[in-house]
Amino acid sequence: MEIKIEKGFELPPRGRKALFLTKEMKSSLLSMNVGESFVVKKTSYVHHIQMWGRKVGKRFASRKIYTGERKDKNFTFRVWLEGDCKPVEPKPQKRDYTKNQPKSFGSLSKQATESVGEGSATERSKVPSEILSLAELREENRMIVDDINQIKKILKEELGYTDYTFNKNLWKDKREES
């Protein structure tokens, strides 16, 4: 592999701040009067202008303007200054990690959790008898299905049967013959 070293290329700025609005653009936007407008080509530019306007106390509105006969690609965005608004204060990015901590984590918890409710823990966690009876019925049904599957498996291995449906016509023919 060969590396060719070149000079004269500037490192482009990183981040969203240097994406669209320069100092000259910001100063011209601040000097605008209510009702004046300008044109931009991308919707992302409109969003950047509107977000920046909220930070400095300016309210911008935009509309998509079609040019030409085709309406699929021939459009621009016209942005108007509607007026002043209350500047949005940036919220601090300090995160409160303590509110997302679990109250207890098994034997690793530092704080002892107090029991909530009346009675002992086993009395509070009792399951109603109706739910227990439904669970037992489901377990019995599952065991019956497992037994039937086991019988089918044995029949397949020992007798070589592949079709378990009984034809009623065969039974009737045997009865009629005898």
N, CA, C and O of each residue as an XYZ file, in Angstrom:
712
protein
N       0.840     -1.177      0.000
C       0.000      0.000      0.000
C       0.882      1.236      0.000
O       1.887      1.304      0.708
N       0.490      2.200     -0.799
C       1.284      3.405     -0.941
C       0.500      4.595     -0.401
O      -0.686      4.740     -0.699
N       1.148      5.448      0.391
C       0.510      6.637      0.969
C       1.075      7.864      0.286
O       2.292      8.040      0.220
N       0.200      8.711     -0.222
C       0.608      9.935     -0.877
C       0.242     11.110      0.023
O      -0.942     11.342      0.269
N       1.212     11.843      0.512
C       0.986     12.953      1.433
C       0.761     14.226      0.629
O       1.529     14.538     -0.282
N      -0.317     14.972      0.978
C      -0.681     16.193      0.273
C      -0.810     17.339      1.264
O      -1.139     17.123      2.430
N      -0.555     18.536      0.811
C      -0.652     19.730      1.652
C      -1.721     20.659      1.080
O      -2.114     20.539     -0.081
N      -2.180     21.585      1.919
C      -3.102     22.608      1.452
C      -4.575     22.281      1.655
O      -5.433     23.012      1.160
N      -4.890     21.222      2.357
C      -6.287     20.889      2.629
C      -6.603     21.252      4.074
O      -5.918     20.815      4.999
N      -7.661     22.065      4.260
C      -8.060     22.462      5.611
C      -8.983     21.403      6.213
O      -9.749     20.743      5.511
N      -8.884     21.268      7.509
C      -9.748     20.339      8.225
C     -11.126     20.982      8.377
O     -11.228     22.070      8.942
N     -12.187     20.336      7.888
C     -13.516     20.939      8.012
C     -13.959     20.962      9.472
O     -13.575     20.089     10.249
N     -14.756     21.946      9.844
C     -15.202     22.023     11.242
C     -16.129     20.863     11.590
O     -16.818     20.318     10.728
N     -16.132     20.502     12.857
C     -16.929     19.393     13.342
C     -18.117     19.932     14.125
O     -18.024     20.972     14.777
N     -19.199     19.238     14.056
C     -20.364     19.592     14.866
C     -21.413     20.330     14.065
O     -21.199     20.690     12.908
N     -22.556     20.549     14.702
C     -23.688     21.170     14.046
C     -23.576     22.682     13.999
O     -24.201     23.306     13.141
N     -22.818     23.288     14.871
C     -22.755     24.742     14.941
C     -22.231     25.349     13.641
O     -22.712     26.395     13.208
N     -21.266     24.709     13.029
C     -20.657     25.255     11.821
C     -21.323     24.712     10.563
O     -20.781     24.853      9.467
N     -22.492     24.094     10.707
C     -23.129     23.447      9.578
C     -23.654     24.435      8.557
O     -23.461     24.241      7.357
N     -24.326     25.511      9.016
C     -24.971     26.377      8.049
C     -24.798     27.860      8.365
O     -24.419     28.620      7.473
N     -25.052     28.293      9.562
C     -25.076     29.715      9.886
C     -23.687     30.247     10.213
O     -23.025     29.777     11.139
N     -23.263     31.228      9.439
C     -21.992     31.896      9.707
C     -22.270     33.189     10.458
O     -23.429     33.549     10.665
N     -21.220     33.888     10.868
C     -21.387     35.149     11.596
C     -22.078     36.198     10.745
O     -22.901     36.963     11.249
N     -21.752     36.242      9.455
C     -22.384     37.224      8.564
C     -23.880     36.938      8.418
O     -24.700     37.857      8.420
N     -24.224     35.658      8.293
C     -25.637     35.297      8.166
C     -26.402     35.633      9.438
O     -27.525     36.135      9.379
N     -25.795     35.356     10.587
C     -26.460     35.650     11.851
C     -26.687     37.146     12.015
O     -27.747     37.569     12.479
N     -25.694     37.951     11.637
C     -25.866     39.397     11.778
C     -26.940     39.917     10.826
O     -27.693     40.818     11.194
N     -27.031     39.372      9.609
C     -28.077     39.818      8.688
C     -29.452     39.358      9.162
O     -30.435     40.071      8.961
N     -29.547     38.187      9.786
C     -30.829     37.737     10.322
C     -31.263     38.594     11.511
O     -32.451     38.865     11.682
N     -30.306     39.016     12.325
C     -30.644     39.877     13.462
C     -31.085     41.266     13.015
O     -31.857     41.923     13.714
N     -30.602     41.723     11.850
C     -30.960     43.055     11.370
C     -32.249     43.069     10.545
O     -32.652     44.130     10.069
N     -32.900     41.926     10.366
C     -34.136     41.860      9.582
C     -35.288     42.546     10.309
O     -35.330     42.580     11.539
N     -36.225     43.094      9.529
C     -37.449     43.678     10.080
C     -38.590     42.683      9.903
O     -38.506     41.770      9.080
N     -39.639     42.860     10.665
C     -40.790     41.969     10.599
C     -41.403     42.048      9.205
O     -41.638     43.139      8.686
N     -41.664     40.880      8.596
C     -42.257     40.805      7.271
C     -41.250     40.587      6.163
O     -41.645     40.220      5.056
N     -39.979     40.793      6.404
C     -38.963     40.547      5.384
C     -38.716     39.043      5.272
O     -38.910     38.298      6.232
N     -38.287     38.609      4.091
C     -38.096     37.181      3.872
C     -36.871     36.930      3.009
O     -36.291     37.852      2.435
N     -36.491     35.664      2.931
C     -35.378     35.214      2.100
C     -35.642     33.776      1.706
O     -36.559     33.139      2.226
N     -34.835     33.262      0.783
C     -35.050     31.925      0.235
C     -33.869     31.031      0.583
O     -32.716     31.452      0.491
N     -34.159     29.790      0.983
C     -33.150     28.749      1.177
C     -33.591     27.516      0.399
O     -34.757     27.396      0.022
N     -32.649     26.596      0.160
C     -32.952     25.455     -0.697
C     -33.326     24.183      0.066
O     -34.032     23.334     -0.476
N     -32.872     24.036      1.298
C     -33.093     22.782      2.020
C     -33.942     23.014      3.255
O     -33.900     24.079      3.870
N     -34.709     22.001      3.603
C     -35.532     22.080      4.801
C     -34.670     22.063      6.070
O     -35.071     22.606      7.100
N     -33.496     21.447      5.998
C     -32.622     21.441      7.171
C     -32.137     22.856      7.492
O     -31.955     23.201      8.659
N     -31.927     23.677      6.450
C     -31.534     25.066      6.684
C     -32.647     25.819      7.404
O     -32.383     26.623      8.299
N     -33.881     25.559      7.016
C     -35.031     26.210      7.665
C     -35.065     25.841      9.140
O     -35.276     26.702      9.994
N     -34.860     24.572      9.438
C     -34.881     24.126     10.836
C     -33.755     24.769     11.645
O     -33.970     25.164     12.791
N     -32.571     24.877     11.070
C     -31.458     25.512     11.769
C     -31.769     26.976     12.046
O     -31.494     27.476     13.136
N     -32.336     27.657     11.071
C     -32.671     29.079     11.255
C     -33.735     29.232     12.329
O     -33.630     30.117     13.177
N     -34.754     28.390     12.308
C     -35.814     28.491     13.302
C     -35.303     28.172     14.700
O     -35.680     28.841     15.662
N     -34.455     27.164     14.826
C     -33.905     26.829     16.148
C     -33.006     27.942     16.655
O     -33.071     28.308     17.828
N     -32.170     28.481     15.784
C     -31.304     29.581     16.192
C     -32.151     30.799     16.561
O     -31.842     31.498     17.526
N     -33.216     31.058     15.798
C     -34.096     32.177     16.086
C     -34.745     32.065     17.451
O     -34.888     33.070     18.147
N     -35.139     30.873     17.847
C     -35.723     30.694     19.182
C     -34.711     30.997     20.272
O     -35.063     31.528     21.325
N     -33.454     30.660     20.018
C     -32.422     30.923     21.029
C     -32.179     32.412     21.218
O     -31.927     32.860     22.336
N     -32.252     33.195     20.123
C     -31.946     34.630     20.219
C     -33.198     35.484     20.354
O     -33.089     36.702     20.494
N     -34.399     34.875     20.317
C     -35.623     35.633     20.513
C     -36.284     36.104     19.229
O     -36.989     37.113     19.249
N     -36.087     35.421     18.129
C     -36.723     35.752     16.845
C     -37.587     34.569     16.414
O     -37.203     33.411     16.576
N     -38.766     34.881     15.859
C     -39.676     33.832     15.398
C     -39.730     33.863     13.878
O     -40.135     34.863     13.285
N     -39.319     32.758     13.246
C     -39.300     32.640     11.799
C     -40.374     31.648     11.348
O     -40.615     30.638     12.010
N     -41.011     31.945     10.223
C     -41.985     31.044      9.605
C     -41.505     30.718      8.198
O     -40.790     31.510      7.584
N     -41.897     29.553      7.687
C     -41.440     29.165      6.347
C     -42.572     28.508      5.584
O     -43.505     27.953      6.164
N     -42.464     28.589      4.266
C     -43.401     27.929      3.360
C     -42.606     27.365      2.188
O     -41.600     27.933      1.764
N     -43.084     26.236      1.677
C     -42.472     25.636      0.505
C     -43.035     26.349     -0.724
O     -44.251     26.445     -0.887
N     -42.159     26.841     -1.577
C     -42.552     27.573     -2.779
C     -42.133     26.740     -3.990
O     -40.960     26.400     -4.138
N     -43.103     26.411     -4.860
C     -42.821     25.624     -6.051
C     -42.458     26.550     -7.203
O     -43.055     27.611     -7.380
N     -41.465     26.125     -7.986
C     -41.071     26.873     -9.179
C     -41.128     25.922    -10.355
O     -40.727     24.764    -10.239
N     -41.618     26.394    -11.476
C     -41.696     25.551    -12.666
C     -42.960     24.720    -12.690
O     -43.852     24.889    -11.858
N     -43.024     23.818    -13.661
C     -44.214     23.007    -13.851
C     -44.228     21.766    -12.965
O     -45.283     21.395    -12.452
N     -43.086     21.120    -12.776
C     -43.023     19.913    -11.946
C     -42.978     20.287    -10.478
O     -42.256     21.204    -10.086
N     -43.747     19.580     -9.671
C     -43.791     19.896     -8.252
C     -43.050     18.872     -7.403
O     -43.151     18.902     -6.176
N     -42.320     17.982     -8.023
C     -41.619     16.988     -7.226
C     -40.220     17.422     -6.818
O     -39.773     17.087     -5.721
N     -39.509     18.169     -7.683
C     -38.136     18.552     -7.351
C     -37.906     20.050     -7.422
O     -36.901     20.534     -6.901
N     -38.777     20.781     -8.034
C     -38.556     22.211     -8.241
C     -39.226     23.017     -7.131
O     -40.330     23.532     -7.308
N     -38.558     23.122     -5.997
C     -39.106     23.923     -4.917
C     -37.975     24.493     -4.077
O     -36.861     23.969     -4.053
N     -38.297     25.583     -3.389
C     -37.400     26.213     -2.419
C     -38.234     26.541     -1.193
O     -39.449     26.341     -1.181
N     -37.572     27.045     -0.167
C     -38.270     27.427      1.055
C     -38.081     28.927      1.279
O     -36.953     29.420      1.292
N     -39.177     29.642      1.453
C     -39.111     31.059      1.774
C     -39.336     31.195      3.274
O     -40.285     30.642      3.829
N     -38.436     31.950      3.923
C     -38.466     32.113      5.374
C     -38.747     33.577      5.692
O     -38.056     34.466      5.196
N     -39.769     33.829      6.524
C     -40.152     35.182      6.939
C     -39.840     35.375      8.412
O     -39.887     34.430      9.200
N     -39.524     36.599      8.770
C     -39.405     36.967     10.172
C     -40.785     37.408     10.630
O     -41.306     38.416     10.153
N     -41.380     36.659     11.552
C     -42.721     36.980     12.032
C     -42.702     37.986     13.163
O     -43.611     38.807     13.284
N     -41.687     37.930     13.980
C     -41.615     38.856     15.099
C     -40.657     38.352     16.158
O     -39.889     37.412     15.953
N     -40.735     39.020     17.305
C     -39.864     38.646     18.417
C     -40.601     37.670     19.329
O     -41.831     37.645     19.382
N     -39.840     36.893     20.023
C     -40.399     35.972     21.015
C     -39.446     35.927     22.197
O     -38.345     36.474     22.155
N     -39.891     35.272     23.232
C     -39.063     35.141     24.423
C     -37.932     34.161     24.124
O     -38.197     33.040     23.690
N     -36.668     34.561     24.349
C     -35.559     33.632     24.062
C     -35.640     32.396     24.944
O     -36.006     32.469     26.117
N     -35.300     31.291     24.368
C     -35.316     30.023     25.101
C     -33.995     29.874     25.824
O     -32.924     29.967     25.224
N     -34.086     29.643     27.118
C     -32.878     29.429     27.924
C     -32.413     27.991     27.711
O     -33.211     27.062     27.837
N     -31.151     27.796     27.395
C     -30.677     26.416     27.246
C     -30.670     25.712     28.594
O     -30.214     26.264     29.595
N     -31.180     24.487     28.605
C     -31.232     23.712     29.842
C     -29.870     23.096     30.099
O     -29.193     22.670     29.163
N     -29.460     23.045     31.366
C     -28.177     22.401     31.662
C     -28.262     20.902     31.366
O     -29.309     20.279     31.540
N     -27.167     20.353     30.927
C     -27.126     18.953     30.555
C     -26.746     18.040     31.721
O     -26.314     16.906     31.510
N     -26.908     18.534     32.949
C     -26.565     17.734     34.111
C     -27.615     16.640     34.284
O     -28.809     16.921     34.383
N     -27.168     15.427     34.319
C     -28.082     14.303     34.436
C     -28.160     13.849     35.891
O     -27.157     13.821     36.604
N     -29.365     13.495     36.312
C     -29.577     13.021     37.665
C     -29.645     11.497     37.632
O     -30.704     10.917     37.393
N     -28.509     10.862     37.871
C     -28.454      9.413     37.805
C     -29.038      8.749     39.036
O     -29.351      7.559     38.994
N     -29.194      9.470     40.117
C     -29.689      8.851     41.338
C     -31.158      8.476     41.230
O     -31.591      7.518     41.869
N     -31.943      9.213     40.431
C     -33.359      8.874     40.349
C     -33.607      7.624     39.510
O     -34.686      7.038     39.596
N     -32.635      7.201     38.700
C     -32.794      6.004     37.896
C     -32.216      4.758     38.554
O     -32.259      3.674     37.972
N     -31.683      4.901     39.751
C     -31.092      3.753     40.435
C     -32.197      2.849     40.990
O     -33.214      3.341     41.479
N     -32.000      1.547     40.917
C     -33.005      0.643     41.501
C     -33.000      0.758     43.018
O     -31.966      1.026     43.630
N     -34.181      0.551     43.621
C     -34.274      0.653     45.075
C     -33.537     -0.488     45.759
O     -32.877     -0.292     46.779
N     -33.654     -1.675     45.191
C     -32.912     -2.807     45.753
C     -32.489     -3.702     44.600
O     -33.153     -3.774     43.566
N     -31.399     -4.362     44.796
C     -30.880     -5.248     43.764
C     -30.380     -6.507     44.440
O     -29.174     -6.736     44.534
N     -31.307     -7.320     44.908
C     -30.954     -8.571     45.558
C     -30.127     -8.349     46.803
O     -30.430     -7.464     47.604
N     -29.100     -9.131     46.973
C     -28.267     -9.018     48.164
C     -27.268     -7.878     48.053
O     -26.557     -7.582     49.014
N     -27.204     -7.225     46.877
C     -26.246     -6.145     46.685
C     -26.799     -4.782     47.120
O     -26.087     -3.779     47.059
N     -28.054     -4.740     47.554
C     -28.643     -3.445     47.878
C     -28.008     -2.870     49.134
O     -27.691     -3.589     50.081
N     -27.835     -1.571     49.114
C     -27.225     -0.896     50.254
C     -28.277     -0.507     51.281
O     -28.000     -0.461     52.480
N     -29.474     -0.231     50.811
C     -30.537      0.163     51.718
C     -31.498     -0.998     51.888
O     -31.782     -1.723     50.935
N     -31.992     -1.170     53.090
C     -32.984     -2.199     53.335
C     -34.341     -1.649     52.934
O     -34.714     -0.545     53.331
N     -35.066     -2.407     52.159
C     -36.381     -1.940     51.734
C     -37.410     -2.328     52.777
O     -37.380     -3.434     53.316
N     -38.303     -1.424     53.051
C     -39.350     -1.689     54.033
C     -40.509     -2.366     53.317
O     -40.803     -2.073     52.158
N     -41.165     -3.283     54.037
C     -42.295     -3.973     53.432
C     -43.494     -3.038     53.383
O     -43.716     -2.221     54.276
N     -44.249     -3.189     52.320
C     -45.423     -2.367     52.121
C     -46.638     -3.269     52.247
O     -46.699     -4.310     51.594
N     -47.596     -2.896     53.065
C     -48.815     -3.669     53.208
C     -48.891     -4.317     54.575
O     -47.962     -4.243     55.380
N     -50.023     -4.953     54.811
C     -50.255     -5.593     56.101
C     -49.968     -7.077     55.999
O     -50.091     -7.665     54.925
N     -49.586     -7.685     57.112
C     -49.335     -9.111     57.150
C     -47.929     -9.454     56.722
O     -47.142     -8.596     56.321
N     -47.634    -10.754     56.823
C     -46.300    -11.203     56.437
C     -46.181    -11.251     54.914
O     -47.169    -11.129     54.189
N     -44.979    -11.427     54.466
C     -44.738    -11.421     53.028
C     -45.429    -12.598     52.343
O     -45.893    -12.459     51.211
N     -45.508    -13.758     53.008
C     -46.165    -14.910     52.384
C     -47.669    -14.711     52.287
O     -48.285    -15.166     51.323
N     -48.265    -14.053     53.246
C     -49.701    -13.797     53.182
C     -50.031    -12.796     52.079
O     -51.044    -12.939     51.395
N     -49.184    -11.784     51.902
C     -49.434    -10.772     50.876
C     -49.232    -11.331     49.482
O     -49.850    -10.855     48.529
N     -48.370    -12.340     49.347
C     -48.064    -12.858     48.019
C     -48.881    -14.090     47.677
O     -48.565    -14.771     46.701
N     -49.925    -14.407     48.443
C     -50.752    -15.567     48.144
C     -51.509    -15.348     46.847
O     -52.009    -14.259     46.563
N     -51.575    -16.415     46.071
C     -52.286    -16.377     44.800
C     -53.705    -16.888     45.049
O     -53.877    -17.870     45.771
N     -54.717    -16.254     44.475
C     -56.088    -16.735     44.671
C     -56.260    -18.166     44.191
O     -55.570    -18.608     43.272
N     -57.185    -18.889     44.819
C     -57.356    -20.320     44.519
C     -57.853    -20.537     43.099
O     -57.529    -21.561     42.498
N     -58.633    -19.605     42.534
C     -59.125    -19.774     41.160
C     -57.962    -19.814     40.174
O     -57.953    -20.618     39.242
N     -56.988    -18.943     40.387
C     -55.831    -18.910     39.501
C     -55.012    -20.176     39.650
O     -54.497    -20.707     38.666
N     -54.887    -20.665     40.881
C     -54.138    -21.910     41.087
C     -54.827    -23.087     40.417
O     -54.159    -23.934     39.824
N     -56.168    -23.155     40.501
C     -56.881    -24.278     39.873
C     -56.755    -24.216     38.352
O     -56.615    -25.255     37.707
N     -56.803    -23.002     37.760
C     -56.602    -22.866     36.319
C     -55.206    -23.316     35.916
O     -55.033    -23.974     34.890
N     -54.219    -22.966     36.716
C     -52.849    -23.367     36.405
C     -52.695    -24.883     36.477
O     -51.991    -25.474     35.658
N     -53.364    -25.533     37.477
C     -53.298    -26.988     37.583
C     -53.965    -27.664     36.392
O     -53.459    -28.664     35.883
N     -55.115    -27.116     35.938
C     -55.793    -27.685     34.777
C     -54.923    -27.579     33.528
O     -54.841    -28.520     32.739
N     -54.291    -26.457     33.357
C     -53.405    -26.289     32.205
C     -52.239    -27.269     32.261
O     -51.826    -27.817     31.239
N     -51.714    -27.486     33.466
C     -50.605    -28.424     33.623
C     -51.057    -29.846     33.294
O     -50.328    -30.596     32.645
N     -52.275    -30.223     33.746
C     -52.794    -31.550     33.433
C     -53.013    -31.711     31.931
O     -52.693    -32.755     31.363
N     -53.560    -30.672     31.287
C     -53.761    -30.730     29.834
C     -52.439    -30.879     29.106
O     -52.342    -31.640     28.143
N     -51.438    -30.172     29.548
C     -50.130    -30.276     28.913
C     -49.555    -31.678     29.095
O     -48.928    -32.216     28.182
N     -49.768    -32.274     30.273
C     -49.265    -33.621     30.516
C     -49.997    -34.637     29.646
O     -49.380    -35.589     29.167
N     -51.319    -34.452     29.427
C     -52.078    -35.361     28.569
C     -51.563    -35.274     27.137
O     -51.374    -36.297     26.479
N     -51.339    -34.068     26.660
C     -50.817    -33.887     25.306
C     -49.443    -34.523     25.176
O     -49.141    -35.141     24.155
N     -48.609    -34.379     26.195
C     -47.285    -35.007     26.159
C     -47.407    -36.531     26.122
O     -46.654    -37.200     25.414
N     -48.369    -37.086     26.895
C     -48.562    -38.534     26.880
C     -49.021    -39.017     25.510
O     -48.541    -40.043     25.027
N     -49.942    -38.294     24.877
C     -50.414    -38.685     23.544
C     -49.273    -38.639     22.542
O     -49.146    -39.533     21.705
N     -48.454    -37.621     22.618
C     -47.303    -37.531     21.717
C     -46.334    -38.686     21.938
O     -45.746    -39.199     20.986
N     -46.170    -39.092     23.193
C     -45.298    -40.235     23.496
C     -45.868    -41.527     22.912
O     -45.124    -42.353     22.383
N     -47.202    -41.703     23.010
C     -47.849    -42.895     22.453
C     -47.683    -42.914     20.937
O     -47.385    -43.960     20.362
N     -47.870    -41.769     20.286
C     -47.693    -41.690     18.832
C     -46.271    -42.059     18.438
O     -46.054    -42.745     17.438
N     -45.317    -41.607     19.218
C     -43.922    -41.897     18.921
C     -43.651    -43.399     19.020
O     -42.947    -43.969     18.186
N     -44.218    -44.029     20.047
C     -44.032    -45.477     20.221
C     -44.680    -46.238     19.076
O     -44.100    -47.193     18.560
N     -45.894    -45.819     18.667
C     -46.571    -46.470     17.554
C     -45.766    -46.370     16.271
O     -45.667    -47.329     15.507
N     -45.200    -45.216     16.049
C     -44.385    -45.034     14.850
C     -43.187    -45.967     14.860
O     -42.884    -46.611     13.856
N     -42.503    -46.040     16.004
C     -41.284    -46.834     16.079
C     -41.582    -48.336     16.029
O     -40.914    -49.075     15.306
N     -42.580    -48.789     16.793
C     -42.825    -50.222     16.923
C     -43.641    -50.797     15.770
O     -43.320    -51.866     15.251
N     -44.692    -50.090     15.371
C     -45.602    -50.660     14.393
C     -45.443    -50.088     12.994
O     -45.950    -50.660     12.029
N     -44.759    -48.988     12.877
C     -44.545    -48.390     11.580
C     -45.750    -47.650     11.042
O     -45.829    -47.416      9.836
N     -46.689    -47.274     11.887
C     -47.857    -46.533     11.431
C     -47.492    -45.092     11.153
O     -46.718    -44.476     11.886
N     -48.053    -44.570     10.094
C     -47.853    -43.157      9.803
C     -49.166    -42.394      9.791
O     -49.174    -41.179      9.991
N     -50.311    -43.108      9.554
C     -51.611    -42.450      9.514
C     -52.425    -42.976     10.681
O     -52.664    -44.180     10.776
N     -52.849    -42.100     11.563
C     -53.572    -42.500     12.764
C     -55.072    -42.304     12.635
O     -55.798    -42.530     13.603
N     -55.558    -41.896     11.481
C     -56.994    -41.708     11.308
C     -57.615    -43.072     11.021
O     -57.082    -43.852     10.232
N     -58.729    -43.347     11.658
C     -59.433    -44.607     11.462
C     -60.564    -44.368     10.484
O     -61.373    -43.460     10.672
N     -60.622    -45.165      9.457
C     -61.624    -45.023      8.420
C     -62.881    -45.770      8.854
O     -62.817    -46.976      9.095
N     -64.013    -45.094      8.960
C     -65.260    -45.715      9.409
C     -65.799    -46.689      8.365
O     -66.482    -47.653      8.711
N     -65.499    -46.448      7.109
C     -65.978    -47.339      6.057
C     -65.389    -48.743      6.195
O     -66.068    -49.723      5.891
N     -64.160    -48.854      6.641
C     -63.562    -50.171      6.838
C     -64.296    -50.949      7.920
O     -64.509    -52.153      7.782
N     -64.676    -50.284      8.974
C     -65.378    -50.954     10.066
C     -66.760    -51.404      9.598
O     -67.206    -52.494      9.955
N     -67.439    -50.583      8.809
C     -68.772    -50.948      8.333
C     -68.698    -52.131      7.380
O     -69.557    -53.011      7.431
N     -67.703    -52.174      6.518
C     -67.575    -53.275      5.565
C     -67.351    -54.599      6.269
O     -67.896    -55.622      5.854
N     -66.559    -54.593      7.326
C     -66.285    -55.836      8.067
C     -67.539    -56.321      8.749
O     -67.772    -57.528      8.800
N     -68.360    -55.428      9.275
C     -69.579    -55.810      9.967
C     -70.594    -56.380      8.966
O     -71.301    -57.344      9.261
N     -70.648    -55.778      7.806
C     -71.607    -56.221      6.818
C     -71.243    -57.585      6.266
O     -72.134    -58.370      5.940
N     -69.966    -57.887      6.153
C     -69.526    -59.174      5.624
C     -69.817    -60.305      6.573
O     -70.083    -61.427      6.140
N     -69.770    -60.025      7.900
C     -69.949    -61.118      8.851
C     -71.372    -61.371      9.246
O     -71.641    -62.270     10.043
